[in-house]
Each structure stands twice: as C-alpha cells, then as structure tokens.
Amino acid sequence: VVFLPQLIYLGLLTASLNLGAAAADTLSESGPAEVMRVSSAAVSIMLSVLICYAVMILGALAMVLLAGS
C-alpha cells in the first residue's frame, strides 16, 4: 500500500511520455520525440528500481515476522 501511489504515478508518467513521443513522431518532430523516449526509458528504470525495492522490503518484513513467531 505504501508503494502503490508511486507505482501508479510512474506508470502513468511512462505511458504519457510514450504517448507524447508517438504524437511527436506523428507530427514529424524527431527532437522532442527522442527526448520523450529517453525520458520514458529513465522513468521505466526508476519504476523497476521501485518495484525491486518494494519486493525487498516485503521479503524483509516477512522474514522478521517469521523470525518473531
């Protein structure tokens, strides 16, 4: 639940950057389209790091709960 707002935000940001790049390609604007594609790739990396961190936190929490029982 803690990571859900950030996951949604980064997912929507990636989608909007991809849509913007597609729109810029449609209008034959290669410069802005490339910037949006690179930005989308960077946001995708941030999203994957956040997912890995969330899985790590959940695993550590599960280990602590199992060790405490």
Sequence and secondary structure as in RCSB ss.txt:
>XXXX:A:sequence
VVFLPQLIYLGLLTASLNLGAAAADTLSESGPAEVMRVSSAAVSIMLSVLICYAVMILGALAMVLLAGS
>XXXX:A:secstr
  SHHHHHHHHHHHHHHHHHHHHHHHTT HHHHHHHHHHHHHHHHHHHHHHHHHHHHHHHHHHHHHHH 
